[in-house]
Amino acid sequence: MSCDTVARVLAGYQTAAPGLIARFEALFSSQILAPVADLLPPPPGPALDIGAGTGRDAA
């Protein structure tokens, strides 16, 4: 991937990030994780936050 492509992707994300964050934070973890909830340890439990979002689900 060229440096120009990376720069365009990053610029696009920077422009869209505020709206994406607001939409992401408007969802409830319980709804998003419902299909796999039975696979998760009961709280409090271990969580690995890999930095792929706002940390909402890890919290």
mmCIF file of the N, C-alpha and C atoms, coordinates in Angstrom:
data_MODEL
# 
_entry.id   MODEL 
# 
loop_
_atom_site.group_PDB 
_atom_site.id 
_atom_site.type_symbol 
_atom_site.label_atom_id 
_atom_site.label_alt_id 
_atom_site.label_comp_id 
_atom_site.label_asym_id 
_atom_site.label_entity_id 
_atom_site.label_seq_id 
_atom_site.pdbx_PDB_ins_code 
_atom_site.Cartn_x 
_atom_site.Cartn_y 
_atom_site.Cartn_z 
_atom_site.occupancy 
_atom_site.B_iso_or_equiv 
_atom_site.pdbx_formal_charge 
_atom_site.auth_seq_id 
_atom_site.auth_comp_id 
_atom_site.auth_asym_id 
_atom_site.auth_atom_id 
_atom_site.pdbx_PDB_model_num 
ATOM 1   N N  . MET A 1 1  ? 0.857   -1.170  0.000  1.00 0.00 ? 1  MET A N  1 
ATOM 2   C CA . MET A 1 1  ? 0.000   0.000   0.000  1.00 0.00 ? 1  MET A CA 1 
ATOM 3   C C  . MET A 1 1  ? 0.904   1.234   0.000  1.00 0.00 ? 1  MET A C  1 
ATOM 4   N N  . SER A 1 2  ? 0.590   2.158   -0.868 1.00 0.00 ? 2  SER A N  1 
ATOM 5   C CA . SER A 1 2  ? 1.434   3.351   -0.979 1.00 0.00 ? 2  SER A CA 1 
ATOM 6   C C  . SER A 1 2  ? 1.175   4.316   0.175  1.00 0.00 ? 2  SER A C  1 
ATOM 7   N N  . CYS A 1 3  ? 2.132   5.185   0.405  1.00 0.00 ? 3  CYS A N  1 
ATOM 8   C CA . CYS A 1 3  ? 1.990   6.207   1.458  1.00 0.00 ? 3  CYS A CA 1 
ATOM 9   C C  . CYS A 1 3  ? 0.811   7.121   1.164  1.00 0.00 ? 3  CYS A C  1 
ATOM 10  N N  . ASP A 1 4  ? 0.564   7.410   -0.122 1.00 0.00 ? 4  ASP A N  1 
ATOM 11  C CA . ASP A 1 4  ? -0.568  8.259   -0.503 1.00 0.00 ? 4  ASP A CA 1 
ATOM 12  C C  . ASP A 1 4  ? -1.895  7.592   -0.145 1.00 0.00 ? 4  ASP A C  1 
ATOM 13  N N  . THR A 1 5  ? -1.974  6.295   -0.388 1.00 0.00 ? 5  THR A N  1 
ATOM 14  C CA . THR A 1 5  ? -3.196  5.556   -0.052 1.00 0.00 ? 5  THR A CA 1 
ATOM 15  C C  . THR A 1 5  ? -3.430  5.566   1.449  1.00 0.00 ? 5  THR A C  1 
ATOM 16  N N  . VAL A 1 6  ? -2.387  5.304   2.204  1.00 0.00 ? 6  VAL A N  1 
ATOM 17  C CA . VAL A 1 6  ? -2.494  5.319   3.662  1.00 0.00 ? 6  VAL A CA 1 
ATOM 18  C C  . VAL A 1 6  ? -2.931  6.700   4.141  1.00 0.00 ? 6  VAL A C  1 
ATOM 19  N N  . ALA A 1 7  ? -2.344  7.741   3.590  1.00 0.00 ? 7  ALA A N  1 
ATOM 20  C CA . ALA A 1 7  ? -2.695  9.107   3.988  1.00 0.00 ? 7  ALA A CA 1 
ATOM 21  C C  . ALA A 1 7  ? -4.160  9.406   3.679  1.00 0.00 ? 7  ALA A C  1 
ATOM 22  N N  . ARG A 1 8  ? -4.651  8.947   2.536  1.00 0.00 ? 8  ARG A N  1 
ATOM 23  C CA . ARG A 1 8  ? -6.063  9.179   2.188  1.00 0.00 ? 8  ARG A CA 1 
ATOM 24  C C  . ARG A 1 8  ? -7.004  8.415   3.112  1.00 0.00 ? 8  ARG A C  1 
ATOM 25  N N  . VAL A 1 9  ? -6.643  7.188   3.438  1.00 0.00 ? 9  VAL A N  1 
ATOM 26  C CA . VAL A 1 9  ? -7.464  6.390   4.358  1.00 0.00 ? 9  VAL A CA 1 
ATOM 27  C C  . VAL A 1 9  ? -7.506  7.059   5.732  1.00 0.00 ? 9  VAL A C  1 
ATOM 28  N N  . LEU A 1 10 ? -6.362  7.471   6.230  1.00 0.00 ? 10 LEU A N  1 
ATOM 29  C CA . LEU A 1 10 ? -6.306  8.125   7.541  1.00 0.00 ? 10 LEU A CA 1 
ATOM 30  C C  . LEU A 1 10 ? -7.083  9.439   7.555  1.00 0.00 ? 10 LEU A C  1 
ATOM 31  N N  . ALA A 1 11 ? -6.977  10.208  6.492  1.00 0.00 ? 11 ALA A N  1 
ATOM 32  C CA . ALA A 1 11 ? -7.713  11.476  6.402  1.00 0.00 ? 11 ALA A CA 1 
ATOM 33  C C  . ALA A 1 11 ? -9.214  11.217  6.369  1.00 0.00 ? 11 ALA A C  1 
ATOM 34  N N  . GLY A 1 12 ? -9.629  10.197  5.641  1.00 0.00 ? 12 GLY A N  1 
ATOM 35  C CA . GLY A 1 12 ? -11.050 9.849   5.592  1.00 0.00 ? 12 GLY A CA 1 
ATOM 36  C C  . GLY A 1 12 ? -11.566 9.411   6.944  1.00 0.00 ? 12 GLY A C  1 
ATOM 37  N N  . TYR A 1 13 ? -10.777 8.601   7.632  1.00 0.00 ? 13 TYR A N  1 
ATOM 38  C CA . TYR A 1 13 ? -11.184 8.163   8.965  1.00 0.00 ? 13 TYR A CA 1 
ATOM 39  C C  . TYR A 1 13 ? -11.254 9.340   9.926  1.00 0.00 ? 13 TYR A C  1 
ATOM 40  N N  . GLN A 1 14 ? -10.293 10.235  9.864  1.00 0.00 ? 14 GLN A N  1 
ATOM 41  C CA . GLN A 1 14 ? -10.286 11.402  10.753 1.00 0.00 ? 14 GLN A CA 1 
ATOM 42  C C  . GLN A 1 14 ? -11.537 12.250  10.527 1.00 0.00 ? 14 GLN A C  1 
ATOM 43  N N  . THR A 1 15 ? -11.945 12.388  9.290  1.00 0.00 ? 15 THR A N  1 
ATOM 44  C CA . THR A 1 15 ? -13.145 13.159  8.974  1.00 0.00 ? 15 THR A CA 1 
ATOM 45  C C  . THR A 1 15 ? -14.401 12.458  9.502  1.00 0.00 ? 15 THR A C  1 
ATOM 46  N N  . ALA A 1 16 ? -14.450 11.144  9.361  1.00 0.00 ? 16 ALA A N  1 
ATOM 47  C CA . ALA A 1 16 ? -15.650 10.386  9.727  1.00 0.00 ? 16 ALA A CA 1 
ATOM 48  C C  . ALA A 1 16 ? -15.699 9.992   11.202 1.00 0.00 ? 16 ALA A C  1 
ATOM 49  N N  . ALA A 1 17 ? -14.566 10.009  11.901 1.00 0.00 ? 17 ALA A N  1 
ATOM 50  C CA . ALA A 1 17 ? -14.474 9.477   13.263 1.00 0.00 ? 17 ALA A CA 1 
ATOM 51  C C  . ALA A 1 17 ? -15.504 10.043  14.242 1.00 0.00 ? 17 ALA A C  1 
ATOM 52  N N  . PRO A 1 18 ? -15.724 11.346  14.308 1.00 0.00 ? 18 PRO A N  1 
ATOM 53  C CA . PRO A 1 18 ? -16.701 11.841  15.288 1.00 0.00 ? 18 PRO A CA 1 
ATOM 54  C C  . PRO A 1 18 ? -18.101 11.232  15.112 1.00 0.00 ? 18 PRO A C  1 
ATOM 55  N N  . GLY A 1 19 ? -18.553 11.118  13.890 1.00 0.00 ? 19 GLY A N  1 
ATOM 56  C CA . GLY A 1 19 ? -19.860 10.516  13.638 1.00 0.00 ? 19 GLY A CA 1 
ATOM 57  C C  . GLY A 1 19 ? -19.871 9.032   13.916 1.00 0.00 ? 19 GLY A C  1 
ATOM 58  N N  . LEU A 1 20 ? -18.778 8.353   13.574 1.00 0.00 ? 20 LEU A N  1 
ATOM 59  C CA . LEU A 1 20 ? -18.690 6.915   13.830 1.00 0.00 ? 20 LEU A CA 1 
ATOM 60  C C  . LEU A 1 20 ? -18.682 6.628   15.326 1.00 0.00 ? 20 LEU A C  1 
ATOM 61  N N  . ILE A 1 21 ? -17.953 7.427   16.083 1.00 0.00 ? 21 ILE A N  1 
ATOM 62  C CA . ILE A 1 21 ? -17.888 7.231   17.531 1.00 0.00 ? 21 ILE A CA 1 
ATOM 63  C C  . ILE A 1 21 ? -19.272 7.422   18.146 1.00 0.00 ? 21 ILE A C  1 
ATOM 64  N N  . ALA A 1 22 ? -19.968 8.455   17.738 1.00 0.00 ? 22 ALA A N  1 
ATOM 65  C CA . ALA A 1 22 ? -21.311 8.706   18.279 1.00 0.00 ? 22 ALA A CA 1 
ATOM 66  C C  . ALA A 1 22 ? -22.249 7.551   17.965 1.00 0.00 ? 22 ALA A C  1 
ATOM 67  N N  . ARG A 1 23 ? -22.192 7.036   16.744 1.00 0.00 ? 23 ARG A N  1 
ATOM 68  C CA . ARG A 1 23 ? -23.062 5.904   16.376 1.00 0.00 ? 23 ARG A CA 1 
ATOM 69  C C  . ARG A 1 23 ? -22.679 4.653   17.156 1.00 0.00 ? 23 ARG A C  1 
ATOM 70  N N  . PHE A 1 24 ? -21.399 4.411   17.318 1.00 0.00 ? 24 PHE A N  1 
ATOM 71  C CA . PHE A 1 24 ? -20.913 3.238   18.035 1.00 0.00 ? 24 PHE A CA 1 
ATOM 72  C C  . PHE A 1 24 ? -21.339 3.294   19.505 1.00 0.00 ? 24 PHE A C  1 
ATOM 73  N N  . GLU A 1 25 ? -21.161 4.443   20.127 1.00 0.00 ? 25 GLU A N  1 
ATOM 74  C CA . GLU A 1 25 ? -21.491 4.598   21.542 1.00 0.00 ? 25 GLU A CA 1 
ATOM 75  C C  . GLU A 1 25 ? -23.000 4.574   21.799 1.00 0.00 ? 25 GLU A C  1 
ATOM 76  N N  . ALA A 1 26 ? -23.819 4.766   20.778 1.00 0.00 ? 26 ALA A N  1 
ATOM 77  C CA . ALA A 1 26 ? -25.275 4.733   20.938 1.00 0.00 ? 26 ALA A CA 1 
ATOM 78  C C  . ALA A 1 26 ? -25.798 3.302   21.082 1.00 0.00 ? 26 ALA A C  1 
ATOM 79  N N  . LEU A 1 27 ? -24.969 2.318   20.789 1.00 0.00 ? 27 LEU A N  1 
ATOM 80  C CA . LEU A 1 27 ? -25.372 0.914   20.886 1.00 0.00 ? 27 LEU A CA 1 
ATOM 81  C C  . LEU A 1 27 ? -25.014 0.368   22.259 1.00 0.00 ? 27 LEU A C  1 
ATOM 82  N N  . PHE A 1 28 ? -25.773 -0.601  22.717 1.00 0.00 ? 28 PHE A N  1 
ATOM 83  C CA . PHE A 1 28 ? -25.512 -1.234  24.005 1.00 0.00 ? 28 PHE A CA 1 
ATOM 84  C C  . PHE A 1 28 ? -24.699 -2.513  23.817 1.00 0.00 ? 28 PHE A C  1 
ATOM 85  N N  . SER A 1 29 ? -23.683 -2.693  24.645 1.00 0.00 ? 29 SER A N  1 
ATOM 86  C CA . SER A 1 29 ? -22.860 -3.903  24.582 1.00 0.00 ? 29 SER A CA 1 
ATOM 87  C C  . SER A 1 29 ? -23.720 -5.151  24.705 1.00 0.00 ? 29 SER A C  1 
ATOM 88  N N  . SER A 1 30 ? -24.721 -5.101  25.566 1.00 0.00 ? 30 SER A N  1 
ATOM 89  C CA . SER A 1 30 ? -25.569 -6.278  25.769 1.00 0.00 ? 30 SER A CA 1 
ATOM 90  C C  . SER A 1 30 ? -26.266 -6.702  24.480 1.00 0.00 ? 30 SER A C  1 
ATOM 91  N N  . GLN A 1 31 ? -26.640 -5.743  23.642 1.00 0.00 ? 31 GLN A N  1 
ATOM 92  C CA . GLN A 1 31 ? -27.269 -6.066  22.358 1.00 0.00 ? 31 GLN A CA 1 
ATOM 93  C C  . GLN A 1 31 ? -26.246 -6.622  21.371 1.00 0.00 ? 31 GLN A C  1 
ATOM 94  N N  . ILE A 1 32 ? -25.108 -5.958  21.291 1.00 0.00 ? 32 ILE A N  1 
ATOM 95  C CA . ILE A 1 32 ? -24.081 -6.353  20.332 1.00 0.00 ? 32 ILE A CA 1 
ATOM 96  C C  . ILE A 1 32 ? -23.519 -7.734  20.666 1.00 0.00 ? 32 ILE A C  1 
ATOM 97  N N  . LEU A 1 33 ? -23.314 -7.986  21.945 1.00 0.00 ? 33 LEU A N  1 
ATOM 98  C CA . LEU A 1 33 ? -22.676 -9.230  22.373 1.00 0.00 ? 33 LEU A CA 1 
ATOM 99  C C  . LEU A 1 33 ? -23.652 -10.365 22.651 1.00 0.00 ? 33 LEU A C  1 
ATOM 100 N N  . ALA A 1 34 ? -24.950 -10.124 22.508 1.00 0.00 ? 34 ALA A N  1 
ATOM 101 C CA . ALA A 1 34 ? -25.966 -11.142 22.814 1.00 0.00 ? 34 ALA A CA 1 
ATOM 102 C C  . ALA A 1 34 ? -25.702 -12.489 22.120 1.00 0.00 ? 34 ALA A C  1 
ATOM 103 N N  . PRO A 1 35 ? -25.314 -12.505 20.843 1.00 0.00 ? 35 PRO A N  1 
ATOM 104 C CA . PRO A 1 35 ? -25.102 -13.802 20.184 1.00 0.00 ? 35 PRO A CA 1 
ATOM 105 C C  . PRO A 1 35 ? -23.966 -14.638 20.786 1.00 0.00 ? 35 PRO A C  1 
ATOM 106 N N  . VAL A 1 36 ? -23.040 -14.006 21.502 1.00 0.00 ? 36 VAL A N  1 
ATOM 107 C CA . VAL A 1 36 ? -21.910 -14.739 22.081 1.00 0.00 ? 36 VAL A CA 1 
ATOM 108 C C  . VAL A 1 36 ? -21.839 -14.602 23.594 1.00 0.00 ? 36 VAL A C  1 
ATOM 109 N N  . ALA A 1 37 ? -22.861 -14.043 24.203 1.00 0.00 ? 37 ALA A N  1 
ATOM 110 C CA . ALA A 1 37 ? -22.840 -13.786 25.648 1.00 0.00 ? 37 ALA A CA 1 
ATOM 111 C C  . ALA A 1 37 ? -22.582 -15.046 26.459 1.00 0.00 ? 37 ALA A C  1 
ATOM 112 N N  . ASP A 1 38 ? -23.103 -16.174 26.008 1.00 0.00 ? 38 ASP A N  1 
ATOM 113 C CA . ASP A 1 38 ? -22.910 -17.416 26.763 1.00 0.00 ? 38 ASP A CA 1 
ATOM 114 C C  . ASP A 1 38 ? -21.462 -17.913 26.694 1.00 0.00 ? 38 ASP A C  1 
ATOM 115 N N  . LEU A 1 39 ? -20.660 -17.339 25.837 1.00 0.00 ? 39 LEU A N  1 
ATOM 116 C CA . LEU A 1 39 ? -19.253 -17.730 25.726 1.00 0.00 ? 39 LEU A CA 1 
ATOM 117 C C  . LEU A 1 39 ? -18.337 -16.861 26.580 1.00 0.00 ? 39 LEU A C  1 
ATOM 118 N N  . LEU A 1 40 ? -18.865 -15.780 27.123 1.00 0.00 ? 40 LEU A N  1 
ATOM 119 C CA . LEU A 1 40 ? -18.064 -14.841 27.906 1.00 0.00 ? 40 LEU A CA 1 
ATOM 120 C C  . LEU A 1 40 ? -18.100 -15.217 29.386 1.00 0.00 ? 40 LEU A C  1 
ATOM 121 N N  . PRO A 1 41 ? -16.995 -14.948 30.107 1.00 0.00 ? 41 PRO A N  1 
ATOM 122 C CA . PRO A 1 41 ? -17.003 -15.220 31.546 1.00 0.00 ? 41 PRO A CA 1 
ATOM 123 C C  . PRO A 1 41 ? -17.943 -14.243 32.254 1.00 0.00 ? 41 PRO A C  1 
ATOM 124 N N  . PRO A 1 42 ? -18.518 -14.673 33.376 1.00 0.00 ? 42 PRO A N  1 
ATOM 125 C CA . PRO A 1 42 ? -19.391 -13.751 34.108 1.00 0.00 ? 42 PRO A CA 1 
ATOM 126 C C  . PRO A 1 42 ? -18.581 -12.591 34.684 1.00 0.00 ? 42 PRO A C  1 
ATOM 127 N N  . PRO A 1 43 ? -19.207 -11.413 34.762 1.00 0.00 ? 43 PRO A N  1 
ATOM 128 C CA . PRO A 1 43 ? -18.485 -10.269 35.335 1.00 0.00 ? 43 PRO A CA 1 
ATOM 129 C C  . PRO A 1 43 ? -18.333 -10.417 36.844 1.00 0.00 ? 43 PRO A C  1 
ATOM 130 N N  . PRO A 1 44 ? -17.321 -9.890  37.446 1.00 0.00 ? 44 PRO A N  1 
ATOM 131 C CA . PRO A 1 44 ? -16.179 -9.312  36.748 1.00 0.00 ? 44 PRO A CA 1 
ATOM 132 C C  . PRO A 1 44 ? -15.319 -10.428 36.177 1.00 0.00 ? 44 PRO A C  1 
ATOM 133 N N  . GLY A 1 45 ? -14.807 -10.234 35.010 1.00 0.00 ? 45 GLY A N  1 
ATOM 134 C CA . GLY A 1 45 ? -13.985 -11.249 34.363 1.00 0.00 ? 45 GLY A CA 1 
ATOM 135 C C  . GLY A 1 45 ? -12.894 -10.608 33.541 1.00 0.00 ? 45 GLY A C  1 
ATOM 136 N N  . PRO A 1 46 ? -12.010 -11.420 33.033 1.00 0.00 ? 46 PRO A N  1 
ATOM 137 C CA . PRO A 1 46 ? -10.903 -10.882 32.241 1.00 0.00 ? 46 PRO A CA 1 
ATOM 138 C C  . PRO A 1 46 ? -11.408 -10.342 30.901 1.00 0.00 ? 46 PRO A C  1 
ATOM 139 N N  . ALA A 1 47 ? -10.760 -9.302  30.411 1.00 0.00 ? 47 ALA A N  1 
ATOM 140 C CA . ALA A 1 47 ? -11.085 -8.743  29.103 1.00 0.00 ? 47 ALA A CA 1 
ATOM 141 C C  . ALA A 1 47 ? -9.799  -8.240  28.462 1.00 0.00 ? 47 ALA A C  1 
ATOM 142 N N  . LEU A 1 48 ? -9.709  -8.440  27.181 1.00 0.00 ? 48 LEU A N  1 
ATOM 143 C CA . LEU A 1 48 ? -8.578  -7.929  26.421 1.00 0.00 ? 48 LEU A CA 1 
ATOM 144 C C  . LEU A 1 48 ? -9.109  -6.858  25.486 1.00 0.00 ? 48 LEU A C  1 
ATOM 145 N N  . ASP A 1 49 ? -8.704  -5.638  25.709 1.00 0.00 ? 49 ASP A N  1 
ATOM 146 C CA . ASP A 1 49 ? -9.104  -4.525  24.864 1.00 0.00 ? 49 ASP A CA 1 
ATOM 147 C C  . ASP A 1 49 ? -7.979  -4.299  23.867 1.00 0.00 ? 49 ASP A C  1 
ATOM 148 N N  . ILE A 1 50 ? -8.213  -4.659  22.604 1.00 0.00 ? 50 ILE A N  1 
ATOM 149 C CA . ILE A 1 50 ? -7.148  -4.598  21.607 1.00 0.00 ? 50 ILE A CA 1 
ATOM 150 C C  . ILE A 1 50 ? -7.061  -3.253  20.900 1.00 0.00 ? 50 ILE A C  1 
ATOM 151 N N  . GLY A 1 51 ? -7.833  -2.277  21.355 1.00 0.00 ? 51 GLY A N  1 
ATOM 152 C CA . GLY A 1 51 ? -7.745  -0.945  20.772 1.00 0.00 ? 51 GLY A CA 1 
ATOM 153 C C  . GLY A 1 51 ? -8.453  -0.821  19.446 1.00 0.00 ? 51 GLY A C  1 
ATOM 154 N N  . ALA A 1 52 ? -9.498  -1.593  19.240 1.00 0.00 ? 52 ALA A N  1 
ATOM 155 C CA . ALA A 1 52 ? -10.221 -1.560  17.967 1.00 0.00 ? 52 ALA A CA 1 
ATOM 156 C C  . ALA A 1 52 ? -11.536 -0.796  18.101 1.00 0.00 ? 52 ALA A C  1 
ATOM 157 N N  . GLY A 1 53 ? -11.631 0.055   19.068 1.00 0.00 ? 53 GLY A N  1 
ATOM 158 C CA . GLY A 1 53 ? -12.856 0.821   19.271 1.00 0.00 ? 53 GLY A CA 1 
ATOM 159 C C  . GLY A 1 53 ? -12.682 1.767   20.436 1.00 0.00 ? 53 GLY A C  1 
ATOM 160 N N  . THR A 1 54 ? -13.793 2.122   21.046 1.00 0.00 ? 54 THR A N  1 
ATOM 161 C CA . THR A 1 54 ? -13.761 3.098   22.140 1.00 0.00 ? 54 THR A CA 1 
ATOM 162 C C  . THR A 1 54 ? -13.530 2.465   23.505 1.00 0.00 ? 54 THR A C  1 
ATOM 163 N N  . GLY A 1 55 ? -13.525 1.153   23.587 1.00 0.00 ? 55 GLY A N  1 
ATOM 164 C CA . GLY A 1 55 ? -13.390 0.473   24.875 1.00 0.00 ? 55 GLY A CA 1 
ATOM 165 C C  . GLY A 1 55 ? -14.722 0.189   25.542 1.00 0.00 ? 55 GLY A C  1 
ATOM 166 N N  . ARG A 1 56 ? -15.811 0.533   24.877 1.00 0.00 ? 56 ARG A N  1 
ATOM 167 C CA . ARG A 1 56 ? -17.159 0.355   25.421 1.00 0.00 ? 56 ARG A CA 1 
ATOM 168 C C  . ARG A 1 56 ? -17.392 -1.095  25.859 1.00 0.00 ? 56 ARG A C  1 
ATOM 169 N N  . ASP A 1 57 ? -17.068 -2.056  25.023 1.00 0.00 ? 57 ASP A N  1 
ATOM 170 C CA . ASP A 1 57 ? -17.369 -3.442  25.353 1.00 0.00 ? 57 ASP A CA 1 
ATOM 171 C C  . ASP A 1 57 ? -16.457 -3.991  26.448 1.00 0.00 ? 57 ASP A C  1 
ATOM 172 N N  . ALA A 1 58 ? -15.204 -3.587  26.454 1.00 0.00 ? 58 ALA A N  1 
ATOM 173 C CA . ALA A 1 58 ? -14.287 -4.034  27.498 1.00 0.00 ? 58 ALA A CA 1 
ATOM 174 C C  . ALA A 1 58 ? -14.728 -3.505  28.855 1.00 0.00 ? 58 ALA A C  1 
ATOM 175 N N  . ALA A 1 59 ? -15.244 -2.295  28.859 1.00 0.00 ? 59 ALA A N  1 
ATOM 176 C CA . ALA A 1 59 ? -15.699 -1.705  30.119 1.00 0.00 ? 59 ALA A CA 1 
ATOM 177 C C  . ALA A 1 59 ? -16.876 -2.496  30.656 1.00 0.00 ? 59 ALA A C  1 
# 
